[in-house]
Amino acid sequence: MARIVGVKFRGAGKSYYFDPGDEKYKKGDKVLVETARGMELGDISFPPYDIDDSKVREDLKPVIRRANKDDEAVFEENLEDEKRAYNICLDKIRVHELDMNLIGVQYTFDRKKITFYFTADQRVDFRELVKDLASIFHTRIELRQIGIRDECRLLGGVGVCGREFCCSRFLPDFQTVTIKMAKEQGKTLSPTKISGSCGRLMCCLKYEQDMYDELVKLTPPTGTKVSTPDGTGVVVDSNVLMGNVKVRLDGSDSVRPYASASLQKIFGWRPGKNTEEAADPELEKLT
């Protein structure tokens, strides 16, 4: 068994594993760790616990130590210097007339490297820009081109739901989101309704899909013939989240609501079967 601790860095919803040694950390503690980018200050996202060796990389790096007040002061100083570096880089971009949009700047904690994040519609030759920046900051310079989803994660903001962007707050990685997910969740297929601030399909369509898949198995789809306490009828509308359906009773224009769980005797559908099975032609013959 290996002992690990989770560490989060600013602008990242993902937790990274580190070796805590014999130290006892609690959530929210600030620590210094060595990363691929250099030394960084991060927050403990979950306390130490044991995990199977097969689930951990062999090169698990140790937590260097707890951050003290001096370390936090250095971190705050870096944040101020990043603002200055941003303005300097912006001026140099204008001087070189480069077609790129500067998004953000980040120093590593030890100031051995500074990264400039930007977006661009095409490849940008920024070699001269790097030379200028290196002569000013006297440290390693990296210019990293990012996509529009990464731009939103880095800048942060509030989504149409009124909450902080999921990508900035807790999502570890971006995953593929499809229109099919929006259809299965009964969303209005208007770009303004299902797109996030980045202009791409909302991330929540993906991570909420598993729950919808489970709920759909418990809810008869529209068009299914069912037996209700008031007689047989056809499902004309369903709400998988609320767990209820609307049924038009046979021989009547009356549409009544029912809880999905109360529809025990159903022709061509049983709780636990998915939509594709319910639409099977062989099952339809049962009606």
C-alpha positions in Angstrom: 0.0 0.0 0.0 1.1 3.6 -0.7 0.2 6.6 1.3 -0.9 9.6 -0.7 -2.3 13.1 -0.2 -4.2 15.3 -2.7 -3.0 18.8 -3.6 -4.8 21.4 -5.7 -3.2 24.4 -7.4 -4.8 27.7 -8.3 -6.8 27.5 -11.6 -7.1 23.7 -11.4 -10.1 21.6 -10.4 -7.9 18.5 -10.5 -6.2 17.1 -7.4 -2.6 15.7 -7.8 -1.2 12.9 -5.8 1.9 13.4 -3.6 3.7 11.4 -0.9 2.9 13.0 2.5 5.6 11.0 4.3 4.8 10.7 8.0 3.2 14.1 8.3 -0.5 14.5 9.1 -2.2 17.1 6.9 -5.8 18.2 6.9 -7.9 19.7 4.1 -7.0 23.3 3.4 -3.4 23.1 4.6 -1.0 25.0 2.4 2.1 23.0 1.3 5.1 23.3 -0.9 5.6 20.5 -3.5 7.9 19.9 -6.5 6.1 19.6 -9.8 7.0 19.3 -13.5 6.8 23.1 -13.7 9.0 23.6 -10.6 8.3 24.3 -6.9 4.7 25.2 -6.3 2.5 26.2 -3.4 -0.8 24.3 -3.2 -3.7 23.4 -0.9 -4.4 20.0 0.5 -7.6 18.8 -1.1 -7.9 15.6 0.8 -6.0 14.2 3.8 -3.5 11.3 3.6 -4.8 7.8 3.1 -3.6 4.5 1.8 -4.1 3.3 -1.7 -3.1 0.2 -3.7 0.4 0.5 -5.2 -0.9 -0.4 -8.7 -3.0 2.8 -8.7 0.0 5.1 -8.0 2.8 6.1 -10.3 6.3 5.0 -9.3 7.7 8.5 -9.4 5.3 9.9 -6.8 6.9 13.0 -5.5 7.0 14.0 -1.8 5.4 17.0 -0.2 8.4 19.2 0.7 7.0 20.9 3.7 4.1 23.0 5.1 4.0 26.5 3.8 4.8 29.2 6.5 3.9 32.9 6.6 7.0 33.8 4.6 6.0 31.3 1.8 2.5 32.8 1.7 4.1 36.3 1.4 6.2 35.1 -1.5 3.1 33.7 -3.2 1.2 37.0 -2.8 4.3 38.9 -4.1 4.3 36.6 -7.2 0.6 37.4 -7.8 1.4 41.1 -7.9 4.4 40.6 -10.2 2.2 38.5 -12.5 0.0 41.6 -13.1 3.1 43.6 -14.0 4.4 40.9 -16.3 1.0 40.7 -18.0 1.1 44.4 -18.9 4.7 44.2 -20.1 3.9 41.2 -22.3 0.8 42.9 -23.7 2.9 45.9 -24.7 5.5 43.6 -26.4 2.8 41.8 -28.3 1.6 45.1 -29.7 5.2 46.1 -30.6 5.7 42.9 -32.6 2.1 43.1 -34.0 1.3 39.5 -33.2 -2.2 38.2 -33.7 -2.6 36.6 -30.3 -4.7 37.3 -27.2 -2.9 37.2 -23.9 -5.0 35.4 -21.2 -2.9 35.1 -18.1 0.5 34.9 -16.5 1.8 32.5 -13.9 5.1 32.4 -12.0 6.2 29.2 -10.4 6.7 29.7 -6.6 10.5 29.7 -6.9 10.3 32.2 -9.8 12.5 29.9 -12.0 9.8 29.9 -14.7 7.1 32.2 -15.9 4.3 31.0 -18.2 2.3 33.3 -20.5 -1.1 31.8 -21.6 -2.6 33.0 -24.9 -5.2 32.1 -27.5 -4.8 32.6 -31.3 -6.7 31.5 -34.4 -3.6 30.2 -36.0 0.1 29.4 -35.3 2.1 32.4 -34.0 5.8 32.9 -34.5 6.7 34.4 -31.0 10.4 33.8 -31.0 11.3 37.4 -30.9 8.7 38.0 -28.2 10.3 35.3 -26.1 13.7 37.0 -26.5 12.4 40.3 -25.3 10.6 38.8 -22.3 13.7 36.8 -21.3 15.9 39.9 -21.4 13.4 41.7 -19.1 12.5 38.9 -16.5 15.9 37.0 -16.6 14.2 33.7 -16.1 12.8 30.8 -18.1 10.0 31.9 -20.4 7.2 29.7 -21.7 4.4 30.8 -24.0 1.5 28.3 -24.1 -1.3 28.4 -26.5 -4.6 27.2 -25.0 -8.1 26.5 -26.2 -11.3 28.5 -25.5 -12.4 26.0 -22.8 -9.0 26.4 -21.0 -9.4 30.1 -21.3 -12.7 30.0 -19.4 -11.1 27.7 -16.7 -8.2 30.1 -16.3 -10.2 33.3 -16.2 -13.1 31.9 -14.2 -16.6 33.3 -14.0 -20.3 32.6 -13.4 -22.3 30.3 -15.6 -25.9 30.6 -16.7 -26.9 28.5 -13.6 -25.6 31.3 -11.4 -22.7 29.3 -10.0 -19.0 29.5 -10.6 -17.8 27.7 -13.7 -17.5 23.9 -13.1 -14.2 23.8 -14.9 -12.7 26.4 -12.5 -14.2 24.9 -9.4 -14.0 21.1 -9.4 -13.8 19.4 -12.8 -10.5 17.6 -13.1 -10.5 17.3 -16.9 -12.5 18.3 -20.0 -14.5 15.4 -21.5 -16.3 15.1 -24.8 -19.8 16.5 -24.7 -22.4 15.6 -27.5 -25.7 16.9 -28.7 -27.1 13.4 -28.0 -26.6 14.0 -24.3 -28.7 17.2 -24.5 -31.5 15.4 -26.3 -31.6 12.5 -23.8 -31.8 15.0 -21.0 -34.7 16.8 -22.6 -32.9 20.1 -23.1 -34.0 22.7 -25.6 -31.6 22.3 -28.5 -30.9 26.0 -28.8 -27.2 27.0 -28.8 -27.9 29.7 -26.2 -29.6 27.2 -23.9 -27.0 24.4 -23.9 -23.8 26.3 -24.4 -21.5 27.6 -21.7 -19.7 30.9 -21.7 -16.9 29.4 -23.7 -19.4 28.8 -26.6 -19.0 25.0 -26.3 -21.6 22.5 -25.0 -21.9 22.8 -21.2 -19.7 20.4 -19.2 -22.6 19.5 -16.9 -24.3 17.7 -19.8 -21.5 15.1 -19.5 -21.1 14.6 -15.8 -24.9 14.5 -15.2 -25.4 12.0 -18.0 -24.8 8.9 -15.9 -27.6 9.9 -13.5 -30.0 10.5 -16.4 -29.1 7.0 -17.8 -30.2 5.5 -14.5 -33.4 7.5 -14.2 -34.4 6.8 -17.8 -34.4 3.0 -17.0 -37.0 3.7 -14.3 -39.2 6.0 -16.4 -41.4 4.8 -19.4 -40.6 6.8 -22.5 -43.2 8.8 -24.4 -45.4 6.6 -26.6 -45.3 3.7 -24.2 -48.7 2.0 -23.4 -49.1 1.6 -19.7 -51.7 0.4 -17.1 -52.6 2.9 -14.4 -55.0 2.7 -11.4 -57.5 4.5 -13.7 -57.1 2.2 -16.7 -54.7 1.8 -19.6 -53.3 4.7 -21.6 -50.3 6.1 -23.4 -47.4 8.2 -22.0 -47.5 11.6 -23.6 -44.8 13.3 -21.5 -42.3 12.3 -18.8 -40.0 14.0 -16.3 -37.2 11.7 -15.4 -35.8 13.9 -12.7 -39.2 14.2 -10.9 -39.9 10.5 -11.5 -43.4 11.1 -13.0 -45.2 10.9 -16.3 -48.4 12.2 -17.9 -50.7 9.6 -19.4 -53.6 10.0 -21.8 -56.2 7.4 -20.9 -57.7 5.3 -23.6 -61.0 6.6 -25.0 -60.5 9.9 -23.3 -58.8 13.2 -23.9 -57.9 13.3 -20.2 -54.2 13.6 -19.4 -53.3 12.7 -15.8 -50.0 12.7 -13.9 -48.6 9.5 -12.3 -45.5 8.5 -10.4 -43.3 6.3 -12.6 -42.9 3.8 -9.7 -46.7 3.3 -9.5 -47.0 2.0 -13.0 -46.3 -1.6 -12.2 -48.1 -3.3 -15.1 -46.7 -1.9 -18.3 -47.0 -3.3 -21.8 -43.6 -3.3 -23.6 -41.7 -1.7 -20.8 -40.4 -2.7 -17.4 -38.5 -0.7 -14.8 -34.8 -1.2 -15.4 -35.0 -1.5 -19.2 -33.5 1.3 -21.3 -35.2 3.4 -24.0 -33.8 1.3 -26.9 -35.2 -1.9 -25.4 -38.6 -0.2 -24.9 -38.7 0.7 -28.5 -38.0 -2.8 -29.7 -40.6 -3.9 -32.4 -41.0 -7.2 -30.7 -42.0 -5.5 -27.5 -44.4 -3.2 -29.3 -46.3 -6.3 -30.4 -47.3 -6.9 -26.8 -49.5 -3.8 -27.0 
